[in-house]
Amino acid sequence: MKANMNSQPDHNTLYSALLQKDSTFEGIYLVGVKTTGIFCRLSCTARKPKQENVEFFNSARNALLNGYRPCKICHPLEGRGTAPDWLKPILEEVAAGNAYRIKDYDLRRRGIDPHRVRRWFKKNHGMTFQCYLRSLRINQAFGRIKMGEKVTAMAFDSGYESISGFSETFKKTTGFSPGESTGKKVITITRIPTPLGTMLAGATDEGICLLEFTDRRMLETQLSRLRQIFKAELVPGIHKYFEVLDKELKEYFEGKRKEFDIPVVLTGTPFQEKAWNQLLKIPYGKTNSYKKQADAIGLPNAVRAVAKANGDNRIAIIVPCHRVIGENGKLTGYGGGLWRKQFLLNLEAGDSLF
């Protein structure tokens, strides 16, 4: 079944987004400025050209083929959220677990402006660098305390001068005291840049339990549900599954991966789990209707309930609710936005997007 792709935004809509530096179409549309020969993100901070002097493209490849060169201000060839070269050595140290206590002094000694690091983390992760490191330390401490290590030892190992200070920060981050760690769960979260914008990923020891676009309106609701379902708190950190997830997502967007191997945790009502597992059976490059999905799970009259369950799917792309469209072939109902749904279907149909 071929999706109807007639719902793309018109020139006026895209130009309005350009004037407002709107990130809604981030990773989906680019603007070419005829008077300069440069193409940019719609959210670029450069001076805005007149409407008659711009044209829009759905890929960097098309902009390049039309003779435009990439902007040096917004760097449209880089994935949004991709770490700049000057920051990568620091992030590599942190990822290796060797640098959970980097101070502003340490950054200056390496020739890096702490304010610059702070701005990048606030923009791309919604927190400061020091807050990020603090969350990593608490996350690590939680794991070690669960394995039987003493709270006192962990407090000083984590760089705190007092147990009370450590306990206060620990409880503020996780929602419970260090002494209550046994039997408690934490969902580790991180942000992952993709060509369609930044996604928020969550992982447990069993697998990925969350993968949502950070601008999705229902994100806060989904996070609240996760806390309730898993009886866990969300803590930013590093997890064994994140590197695998990042790799598989990159391969998917490059057209090199049609199936994901990373384990996922599909926890919901029995009906939701049935609907989500049926989504996993829709082949790459194919689409299905809500009616056919309802028929497949043996509940032909549950079309609306199936659509709602798809909307409650917390693991976008991997659990491919984007492959379900209306009976008439039109795109309907996608939490990440119809523009993203169109992009994903085009990608899986083999259309050249980059």
The 8 nearest C-alpha neighbors of each residue, nearest first, counted from 0:
[[1, 286, 2, 287, 285, 328, 288, 324],
 [2, 0, 328, 3, 286, 285, 329, 4],
 [1, 3, 328, 329, 4, 0, 330, 324],
 [2, 4, 329, 328, 5, 1, 330, 6],
 [3, 5, 6, 2, 341, 7, 329, 330],
 [6, 4, 3, 7, 329, 8, 330, 2],
 [5, 7, 4, 8, 3, 330, 337, 338],
 [6, 8, 5, 9, 4, 338, 341, 337],
 [9, 7, 12, 6, 13, 10, 11, 338],
 [8, 10, 12, 11, 13, 7, 14, 6],
 [9, 11, 13, 12, 14, 8, 55, 54],
 [10, 12, 14, 13, 9, 15, 8, 50],
 [13, 11, 15, 9, 10, 14, 8, 16],
 [12, 14, 16, 10, 15, 11, 17, 9],
 [13, 15, 17, 11, 16, 12, 10, 18],
 [14, 16, 12, 18, 17, 13, 11, 19],
 [17, 15, 21, 13, 19, 14, 18, 20],
 [16, 18, 41, 14, 20, 15, 19, 13],
 [19, 17, 15, 16, 20, 14, 47, 21],
 [18, 20, 16, 21, 17, 15, 42, 41],
 [21, 19, 42, 17, 18, 41, 16, 43],
 [20, 22, 16, 19, 42, 23, 17, 41],
 [21, 23, 25, 24, 42, 20, 41, 16],
 [24, 22, 21, 25, 16, 214, 336, 27],
 [23, 25, 27, 22, 28, 26, 21, 41],
 [26, 24, 22, 27, 23, 196, 195, 28],
 [25, 27, 195, 194, 196, 28, 24, 29],
 [28, 26, 24, 25, 57, 195, 58, 29],
 [29, 27, 57, 56, 24, 26, 58, 55],
 [30, 28, 40, 56, 55, 39, 41, 57],
 [29, 31, 55, 38, 39, 54, 56, 41],
 [30, 32, 38, 54, 53, 37, 55, 33],
 [33, 31, 53, 37, 34, 36, 35, 52],
 [32, 34, 36, 52, 35, 53, 31, 37],
 [33, 35, 32, 36, 52, 37, 53, 48],
 [36, 34, 37, 33, 32, 67, 31, 38],
 [37, 35, 67, 33, 32, 34, 68, 38],
 [36, 38, 68, 67, 35, 32, 69, 70],
 [39, 37, 31, 69, 30, 70, 67, 68],
 [40, 38, 30, 70, 75, 29, 43, 41],
 [39, 41, 29, 42, 43, 75, 30, 73],
 [40, 42, 17, 43, 20, 29, 30, 39],
 [41, 43, 20, 40, 21, 22, 17, 44],
 [44, 42, 40, 73, 41, 45, 39, 20],
 [43, 45, 42, 46, 20, 73, 72, 47],
 [46, 44, 43, 47, 72, 73, 39, 42],
 [45, 47, 48, 44, 43, 18, 49, 17],
 [46, 48, 45, 18, 49, 17, 44, 43],
 [49, 47, 52, 50, 46, 32, 53, 51],
 [50, 48, 52, 51, 47, 53, 32, 14],
 [49, 51, 52, 53, 48, 14, 54, 11],
 [50, 52, 49, 53, 54, 48, 33, 32],
 [53, 51, 33, 50, 49, 32, 48, 34],
 [54, 52, 32, 31, 50, 51, 33, 30],
 [53, 55, 31, 30, 32, 56, 52, 33],
 [54, 56, 30, 29, 31, 28, 53, 57],
 [55, 57, 29, 58, 28, 62, 30, 61],
 [58, 56, 28, 27, 29, 55, 352, 61],
 [59, 57, 353, 60, 352, 61, 56, 28],
 [60, 58, 62, 61, 353, 63, 76, 29],
 [59, 61, 353, 63, 58, 62, 64, 352],
 [62, 60, 64, 63, 58, 59, 65, 56],
 [61, 63, 59, 65, 60, 64, 67, 56],
 [64, 62, 67, 60, 66, 65, 61, 59],
 [65, 63, 61, 66, 62, 60, 67, 59],
 [66, 64, 62, 63, 67, 61, 60, 31],
 [65, 67, 63, 64, 68, 62, 36, 37],
 [68, 66, 36, 63, 37, 62, 38, 65],
 [67, 69, 37, 38, 63, 36, 70, 66],
 [70, 68, 38, 37, 75, 74, 71, 39],
 [69, 71, 39, 72, 74, 37, 38, 73],
 [72, 70, 74, 73, 69, 75, 39, 37],
 [71, 73, 70, 74, 45, 43, 44, 39],
 [72, 74, 43, 75, 70, 71, 39, 40],
 [75, 73, 71, 70, 76, 77, 72, 69],
 [76, 74, 77, 40, 39, 73, 69, 70],
 [77, 75, 74, 78, 59, 69, 70, 73],
 [78, 76, 75, 74, 79, 81, 80, 194],
 [79, 77, 81, 194, 193, 80, 192, 76],
 [80, 78, 81, 192, 196, 77, 197, 193],
 [79, 81, 192, 123, 78, 82, 197, 191],
 [82, 80, 78, 79, 192, 83, 77, 191],
 [81, 83, 87, 80, 86, 84, 85, 90],
 [84, 82, 85, 86, 87, 81, 80, 119],
 [85, 83, 87, 86, 82, 88, 81, 89],
 [84, 86, 83, 87, 88, 111, 82, 89],
 [87, 85, 84, 83, 89, 88, 82, 90],
 [86, 88, 90, 84, 89, 85, 91, 82],
 [89, 87, 91, 90, 86, 92, 85, 84],
 [90, 88, 92, 91, 87, 86, 93, 98],
 [91, 89, 93, 87, 92, 88, 94, 86],
 [90, 92, 94, 88, 93, 89, 87, 95],
 [93, 91, 95, 89, 90, 94, 97, 98],
 [92, 94, 98, 90, 96, 95, 91, 97],
 [95, 93, 91, 96, 92, 90, 237, 97],
 [96, 94, 92, 93, 97, 91, 98, 90],
 [95, 97, 93, 94, 98, 92, 99, 91],
 [98, 96, 95, 92, 93, 99, 94, 100],
 [97, 99, 93, 100, 92, 96, 101, 95],
 [98, 100, 132, 93, 101, 136, 97, 96],
 [101, 99, 98, 102, 132, 158, 133, 157],
 [100, 102, 98, 105, 99, 103, 106, 132],
 [101, 103, 105, 104, 100, 106, 129, 113],
 [102, 104, 106, 105, 113, 107, 101, 112],
 [103, 105, 107, 102, 106, 108, 101, 113],
 [106, 104, 108, 102, 103, 107, 101, 109],
 [105, 107, 103, 111, 109, 108, 104, 113],
 [108, 106, 110, 111, 104, 109, 105, 112],
 [107, 109, 105, 106, 110, 104, 111, 103],
 [110, 108, 106, 107, 111, 105, 104, 112],
 [109, 111, 107, 108, 106, 112, 105, 113],
 [112, 110, 107, 106, 109, 113, 108, 115],
 [111, 113, 115, 114, 107, 116, 106, 110],
 [114, 112, 116, 115, 103, 106, 117, 111],
 [115, 113, 117, 116, 112, 118, 119, 103],
 [114, 116, 118, 112, 113, 117, 119, 111],
 [117, 115, 113, 119, 114, 118, 120, 112],
 [116, 118, 114, 127, 120, 115, 128, 119],
 [119, 117, 121, 115, 116, 120, 122, 114],
 [120, 118, 122, 116, 117, 121, 123, 115],
 [119, 121, 124, 123, 117, 127, 122, 118],
 [122, 120, 125, 126, 118, 127, 119, 124],
 [121, 123, 119, 120, 125, 124, 118, 126],
 [124, 122, 120, 80, 121, 125, 119, 190],
 [125, 123, 120, 126, 121, 122, 190, 127],
 [124, 126, 121, 122, 123, 120, 127, 119],
 [127, 125, 121, 124, 120, 130, 131, 128],
 [126, 128, 130, 117, 121, 120, 129, 131],
 [129, 127, 131, 130, 117, 120, 132, 126],
 [128, 130, 132, 131, 127, 133, 102, 101],
 [129, 131, 133, 127, 128, 132, 126, 134],
 [130, 132, 128, 134, 129, 133, 127, 135],
 [133, 131, 135, 129, 99, 134, 130, 128],
 [132, 134, 130, 136, 135, 131, 129, 137],
 [135, 133, 137, 131, 132, 136, 235, 138],
 [136, 134, 236, 138, 132, 133, 137, 139],
 [137, 135, 139, 133, 138, 134, 157, 140],
 [138, 136, 140, 134, 139, 135, 169, 141],
 [139, 137, 135, 141, 140, 136, 134, 236],
 [140, 138, 136, 142, 137, 141, 135, 143],
 [139, 141, 137, 143, 138, 142, 144, 136],
 [142, 140, 138, 144, 139, 143, 137, 145],
 [143, 141, 145, 139, 140, 144, 146, 138],
 [142, 144, 146, 140, 145, 141, 148, 139],
 [143, 145, 148, 147, 146, 141, 142, 140],
 [146, 144, 142, 181, 143, 147, 180, 141],
 [147, 145, 143, 144, 148, 142, 181, 141],
 [146, 148, 144, 145, 149, 143, 181, 142],
 [149, 147, 144, 143, 146, 150, 153, 145],
 [148, 150, 151, 152, 144, 153, 147, 143],
 [151, 149, 153, 152, 154, 177, 144, 148],
 [150, 152, 154, 149, 153, 162, 155, 148],
 [153, 151, 149, 154, 150, 155, 156, 148],
 [152, 154, 156, 150, 151, 155, 157, 140],
 [155, 153, 151, 157, 152, 165, 159, 156],
 [154, 156, 159, 158, 157, 153, 152, 160],
 [157, 155, 153, 158, 154, 152, 159, 151],
 [158, 156, 154, 155, 159, 153, 136, 140],
 [157, 159, 155, 156, 160, 154, 100, 165],
 [160, 158, 155, 161, 154, 157, 165, 164],
 [159, 161, 155, 158, 162, 164, 154, 165],
 [160, 162, 164, 163, 159, 165, 154, 155],
 [161, 163, 165, 164, 154, 166, 151, 160],
 [162, 164, 166, 161, 165, 167, 168, 154],
 [165, 163, 167, 161, 162, 166, 168, 159],
 [164, 166, 162, 168, 163, 154, 167, 159],
 [165, 167, 169, 163, 164, 168, 162, 170],
 [166, 168, 164, 170, 169, 165, 163, 171],
 [169, 167, 171, 165, 170, 166, 172, 164],
 [168, 170, 166, 172, 167, 171, 165, 137],
 [171, 169, 175, 176, 174, 173, 167, 172],
 [170, 172, 168, 169, 174, 173, 167, 175],
 [173, 171, 169, 170, 174, 168, 234, 134],
 [172, 174, 170, 232, 175, 171, 169, 234],
 [173, 175, 170, 171, 172, 232, 176, 169],
 [176, 174, 170, 173, 179, 177, 169, 180],
 [175, 177, 170, 179, 178, 166, 169, 180],
 [178, 176, 179, 180, 166, 169, 150, 175],
 [177, 179, 176, 180, 150, 181, 144, 175],
 [178, 180, 176, 177, 181, 175, 183, 182],
 [181, 179, 183, 177, 178, 145, 182, 141],
 [182, 180, 145, 183, 179, 178, 144, 146],
 [181, 183, 180, 184, 179, 145, 230, 231],
 [184, 182, 180, 181, 231, 185, 179, 230],
 [185, 183, 231, 186, 230, 182, 232, 229],
 [184, 186, 231, 232, 233, 187, 234, 183],
 [185, 187, 233, 203, 202, 232, 201, 234],
 [188, 186, 234, 202, 201, 235, 236, 233],
 [189, 187, 201, 235, 200, 234, 236, 186],
 [188, 190, 200, 235, 199, 236, 191, 201],
 [191, 189, 199, 198, 200, 197, 124, 192],
 [190, 192, 198, 197, 199, 193, 189, 245],
 [193, 191, 197, 80, 79, 196, 78, 198],
 [192, 194, 196, 195, 197, 78, 191, 79],
 [195, 193, 26, 196, 78, 192, 79, 252],
 [196, 194, 26, 193, 25, 27, 339, 197],
 [197, 195, 193, 194, 25, 26, 192, 79],
 [196, 198, 192, 191, 193, 213, 212, 190],
 [197, 199, 212, 191, 213, 211, 190, 192],
 [200, 198, 190, 211, 210, 213, 189, 212],
 [199, 201, 210, 209, 189, 188, 190, 198],
 [202, 200, 188, 209, 187, 208, 207, 186],
 [203, 201, 207, 187, 208, 206, 186, 188],
 [202, 204, 205, 206, 186, 207, 187, 208],
 [203, 205, 206, 202, 207, 240, 239, 186],
 [206, 204, 203, 264, 262, 207, 263, 202],
 [205, 207, 263, 262, 203, 202, 264, 204],
 [208, 206, 202, 263, 209, 264, 201, 262],
 [207, 209, 264, 202, 201, 263, 206, 314],
 [210, 208, 201, 314, 200, 313, 207, 211],
 [209, 211, 314, 200, 315, 199, 313, 198],
 [212, 210, 198, 199, 315, 213, 314, 209],
 [213, 211, 198, 214, 215, 197, 199, 335],
 [212, 214, 198, 215, 199, 197, 211, 218],
 [215, 213, 212, 216, 218, 335, 23, 197],
 [216, 214, 218, 217, 212, 213, 335, 334],
 [215, 217, 218, 214, 219, 334, 220, 335],
 [216, 218, 220, 215, 219, 221, 334, 214],
 [217, 219, 221, 220, 215, 216, 222, 213],
 [218, 220, 222, 221, 217, 223, 216, 224],
 [221, 219, 223, 217, 218, 222, 224, 216],
 [222, 220, 218, 224, 223, 219, 217, 225],
 [223, 221, 225, 219, 224, 220, 218, 226],
 [222, 224, 220, 226, 221, 225, 219, 227],
 [225, 223, 221, 227, 222, 226, 228, 220],
 [224, 226, 222, 228, 223, 227, 229, 221],
 [225, 227, 231, 230, 223, 224, 229, 228],
 [226, 228, 230, 224, 225, 229, 223, 231],
 [229, 227, 225, 230, 226, 224, 266, 267],
 [228, 230, 231, 226, 227, 225, 184, 186],
 [231, 229, 227, 226, 228, 184, 232, 183],
 [232, 230, 184, 185, 226, 229, 186, 233],
 [231, 233, 185, 173, 226, 186, 234, 174],
 [234, 232, 186, 187, 185, 188, 231, 235],
 [233, 235, 187, 188, 186, 236, 232, 134],
 [236, 234, 188, 187, 189, 134, 135, 233],
 [235, 237, 135, 187, 188, 234, 189, 134],
 [236, 238, 94, 239, 187, 135, 241, 235],
 [239, 237, 240, 241, 236, 187, 202, 242],
 [238, 240, 241, 242, 237, 243, 204, 202],
 [239, 241, 243, 238, 242, 244, 206, 202],
 [242, 240, 244, 243, 238, 239, 245, 237],
 [241, 243, 245, 244, 240, 246, 239, 238],
 [244, 242, 246, 240, 241, 245, 247, 261],
 [245, 243, 241, 247, 246, 242, 248, 240],
 [244, 246, 242, 248, 243, 247, 241, 249],
 [247, 245, 243, 249, 244, 248, 242, 250],
 [246, 248, 250, 244, 249, 245, 251, 243],
 [249, 247, 251, 245, 250, 246, 244, 252],
 [250, 248, 246, 252, 251, 247, 253, 245],
 [249, 251, 255, 253, 247, 256, 248, 252],
 [250, 252, 256, 248, 254, 249, 253, 255],
 [253, 251, 249, 254, 250, 248, 194, 255],
 [252, 254, 250, 251, 255, 249, 256, 248],
 [255, 253, 251, 252, 256, 250, 346, 257],
 [254, 256, 250, 253, 251, 257, 252, 249],
 [257, 255, 251, 250, 254, 258, 247, 259],
 [256, 258, 283, 251, 255, 259, 254, 347],
 [257, 259, 256, 260, 283, 317, 251, 282],
 [260, 258, 261, 317, 247, 257, 256, 262],
 [259, 261, 262, 258, 247, 263, 243, 244],
 [260, 262, 259, 263, 244, 243, 206, 207],
 [263, 261, 206, 207, 260, 264, 205, 259],
 [264, 262, 207, 206, 208, 265, 261, 205],
 [263, 265, 208, 206, 207, 266, 205, 262],
 [266, 264, 263, 272, 267, 208, 275, 276],
 [267, 265, 264, 272, 268, 228, 208, 271],
 [268, 266, 271, 272, 269, 265, 228, 270],
 [267, 269, 271, 270, 272, 266, 273, 308],
 [270, 268, 272, 271, 273, 267, 266, 274],
 [271, 269, 273, 268, 272, 274, 267, 308],
 [272, 270, 274, 268, 308, 273, 269, 267],
 [271, 273, 275, 269, 274, 270, 267, 276],
 [272, 274, 270, 276, 271, 275, 269, 277],
 [275, 273, 271, 277, 272, 276, 270, 305],
 [276, 274, 278, 272, 277, 273, 271, 279],
 [275, 277, 279, 273, 278, 274, 272, 280],
 [276, 278, 274, 280, 275, 279, 273, 292],
 [279, 277, 275, 280, 276, 281, 319, 320],
 [278, 280, 276, 277, 281, 318, 319, 275],
 [279, 281, 277, 278, 282, 276, 319, 283],
 [280, 282, 278, 279, 285, 283, 286, 277],
 [283, 281, 285, 280, 284, 279, 286, 257],
 [282, 284, 285, 257, 347, 281, 258, 286],
 [283, 285, 347, 348, 282, 286, 344, 349],
 [286, 284, 282, 283, 281, 322, 0, 287],
 [287, 285, 322, 323, 0, 324, 284, 281],
 [286, 288, 323, 324, 322, 291, 289, 0],
 [287, 289, 324, 323, 291, 290, 326, 325],
 [288, 290, 292, 291, 302, 293, 323, 306],
 [291, 289, 293, 288, 292, 302, 294, 299],
 [292, 290, 294, 288, 293, 289, 295, 287],
 [291, 293, 289, 295, 290, 294, 288, 296],
 [292, 294, 299, 290, 298, 291, 295, 296],
 [295, 293, 299, 291, 297, 292, 296, 298],
 [296, 294, 292, 297, 293, 291, 277, 298],
 [297, 295, 293, 294, 298, 292, 273, 274],
 [296, 298, 294, 295, 299, 293, 292, 300],
 [297, 299, 293, 301, 300, 294, 296, 295],
 [300, 298, 294, 293, 301, 297, 302, 290],
 [299, 301, 298, 302, 293, 294, 303, 290],
 [302, 300, 304, 298, 299, 303, 293, 305],
 [303, 301, 305, 290, 304, 293, 300, 289],
 [304, 302, 306, 305, 301, 307, 289, 300],
 [303, 305, 307, 301, 306, 302, 308, 293],
 [306, 304, 308, 302, 303, 307, 301, 309],
 [305, 307, 303, 309, 304, 308, 310, 302],
 [306, 308, 310, 304, 309, 305, 303, 311],
 [309, 307, 311, 305, 271, 310, 306, 304],
 [310, 308, 306, 312, 311, 307, 320, 305],
 [309, 311, 307, 308, 312, 306, 334, 333],
 [310, 312, 308, 309, 313, 307, 221, 271],
 [311, 313, 309, 310, 314, 308, 315, 275],
 [314, 312, 209, 311, 210, 315, 211, 221],
 [315, 313, 210, 209, 318, 312, 317, 211],
 [314, 316, 210, 317, 318, 211, 313, 319],
 [315, 317, 319, 318, 314, 321, 320, 210],
 [318, 316, 319, 315, 314, 259, 279, 258],
 [317, 319, 316, 314, 315, 279, 320, 278],
 [320, 318, 316, 321, 317, 322, 278, 315],
 [319, 321, 322, 323, 309, 318, 278, 315],
 [320, 322, 319, 340, 323, 333, 316, 343],
 [323, 321, 286, 320, 319, 287, 324, 285],
 [324, 322, 287, 288, 321, 286, 320, 289],
 [325, 323, 288, 330, 331, 328, 329, 287],
 [324, 326, 328, 329, 327, 288, 331, 330],
 [325, 327, 288, 328, 324, 290, 289, 329],
 [328, 326, 325, 329, 324, 3, 2, 288],
 [329, 327, 2, 325, 3, 326, 324, 1],
 [330, 328, 3, 325, 327, 2, 324, 331],
 [329, 331, 324, 325, 3, 2, 328, 337],
 [332, 330, 324, 325, 329, 333, 337, 323],
 [331, 333, 334, 330, 337, 310, 336, 306],
 [332, 334, 336, 335, 337, 331, 340, 321],
 [333, 335, 336, 215, 310, 332, 217, 216],
 [334, 336, 333, 215, 212, 339, 337, 340],
 [335, 337, 333, 338, 334, 339, 340, 332],
 [338, 336, 340, 339, 333, 341, 330, 335],
 [339, 337, 341, 336, 340, 342, 7, 27],
 [338, 340, 342, 341, 337, 336, 343, 335],
 [339, 341, 337, 343, 342, 338, 321, 344],
 [342, 340, 338, 344, 339, 343, 337, 345],
 [341, 343, 339, 345, 340, 344, 346, 338],
 [342, 344, 346, 340, 345, 341, 339, 347],
 [345, 343, 347, 341, 346, 342, 348, 340],
 [346, 344, 348, 342, 350, 343, 347, 341],
 [345, 347, 343, 349, 344, 348, 350, 342],
 [346, 348, 284, 344, 349, 345, 343, 283],
 [349, 347, 345, 284, 346, 350, 344, 285],
 [350, 348, 347, 346, 351, 345, 254, 284],
 [351, 349, 345, 346, 348, 352, 347, 344],
 [352, 350, 353, 349, 346, 345, 60, 58],
 [351, 353, 58, 350, 346, 57, 60, 345],
 [352, 60, 58, 59, 351, 61, 57, 253]]
